[in-house]
């Protein structure tokens, strides 16, 4: 089971599954983008065994490139674990106070964000493709946690996971204008006059949103692996039938 672990101690575990030709469907973890759901479920069970938890500890959302977030409780355990029909609808970010709940996000080029809050014990995942980024999903969730849940920003620790690189994230003017309208993304946008295309570093824009929420720079880490270029990456832009990584975080007891 190829998995990249970013944190694993007595309090938290966070990481992302890796594309692996030795596994079923190359270790695809997404029921909404697969050839055989039974193979994906087998991959998820292997991940559960690796993390010393159960499949029914997983909680998944039906990702729609929204800016919607959802607080997960024990009553939600198992939602989306073995069927897309039971996943939390129209939700691209999940957070919880509960221990032993594995929050899941699925990614193939979009920016995955995993985080935990030292004092409150909150953990969360965010799925931020370009649409989620221009809708400011990360900024909105962190504002909610800081203002609504009274989480001090200095206690957040954020991991930005693998995503498509600026080199490979090539867009037309309509997408560029959405980023430009944010007012803080231009430092990570490059225009190519030969192709009349714009190249955007979505990871850095997401990091900027975390910083705008008040999270300290030193508490934000970026995995710069490009999902398009890396053999370990699933890339929707490279292959429209691509599988998905599973990005996860769990608070331990």
C-alpha positions, -999 to +999 in steps of 0.1 A: +000+000+000+019+031-013+011+060+010+029+092+018+025+101+055+030+137+065+023+134+102+019+103+124+023+106+162+002+099+193-023+126+184-027+127+146-022+109+113-023+126+079-013+116+044-022+107+009-023+075-011+000+071-041-006+057-076+008+022-077+008-001-107+011-031-084-024-024-069-059-028-083-067+001-107-032+015-098-044+021-063-074+042-073-094+052-043-124+069-059-158+052-063-170+081-085-141+076-110-134+039-114-138+008-136-147-016-108-161-004-075-151-037-058-114-030-066-116+005-051-132-009-020-104-035-017-079-006-020-097+013+007-098-018+030-060-021+026-056+016+035-078+010+066-056-019+076-025+002+071-039+029+093-052+005+119-088+016+114-119+003+097-136+011+064-166+023+083-144+049+101-141+067+067-162+098+060-163+111+024-181+140+007-196+142-028-172+168-041-187+194-065-159+220-067-180+241-042-170+263-013-192+242+011-178+227+043-193+203+068-187+194+105-185+156+108-199+139+139-198+103+150-233+099+134-216+104+100-191+076+104-191+054+073-207+080+050-193+075+015-171+047+027-186+020+005-210+039-017-211+074-033-248+075-025-242+078+012-215+105+010-221+139+024-237+158-005-222+189-022-193+193+001-156+199-006-143+203+029-148+183+061-137+189+097-144+172+130-136+173+167-141+135+169-113+110+173-110+079+152-129+094+122-109+093+090-118+124+069-112+118+032-108+139+001-102+127-035-078+144-058-062+142-092-046+176-099-068+196-075-051+209-044-057+187-013-053+204+021-050+185+054-049+203+088-051+199+125-056+224+153-033+217+183-055+232+211-090+223+200-082+190+184-100+198+152-088+181+121-100+186+085-095+181+048-102+205+019-105+198-019-095+229-037-094+227-075-092+259-094-130+264-089-127+259-052-098+282-050-115+311-068-145+305-045-120+307-016-130+275+001-099+273+023-101+310+034-138+306+042-134+274+062-105+288+082-124+320+089-153+299+101-130+279+124-113+310+138-144+331+142-171+305+147-152+278+166-128+301+184-097+284+170-066+305+174-048+307+140-014+301+155-024+266+165-032+254+130-008+231+112-015+228+075-002+204+048-008+212+012-006+180-008+005+171-043-013+189-072-008+199-108+023+222-111+022+258-124+041+245-155+013+221-163-017+241-151-024+260-183-056+280-186-074+305-208-082+341-200-116+333-184-099+313-156-071+338-153-096+366-147-113+347-119-079+344-101-070+380-109-103+392-093-092+377-060-067+405-058-039+385-042-031+357-068-011+376-094+023+367-079+017+331-089+004+337-125+026+337-156+014+346-190+029+328-221+026+351-251+035+323-276+005+302-265-018+330-252-022+309-221-018+316-184+000+293-159-011+294-123+004+279-092-028+268-074-009+255-044+007+288-037-027+306-040-042+282-016-013+288+008-019+325+005-055+319+015-043+301+046-020+331+054-048+356+049-068+336+075-039+343+099-021+309+099+016+314+103+039+308+074+060+283+093+029+262+100+021+256+063+040+230+043+037+223+006+044+190-011+055+202-045+051+169-063+033+175-096+005+150-101+008+155-139+045+149-142+051+124-114+047+086-120+032+085-085+004+110-095-031+106-108-038+135-132-072+142-147-057+168-171-034+141-184-060+113-185-097+120-182-103+084-170-077+089-142-082+074-108-079+095-076-056+099-046-072+097-012-061+125+011-068+118+047-065+130+083-076+115+116-074+126+152-064+097+174-078+091+209 
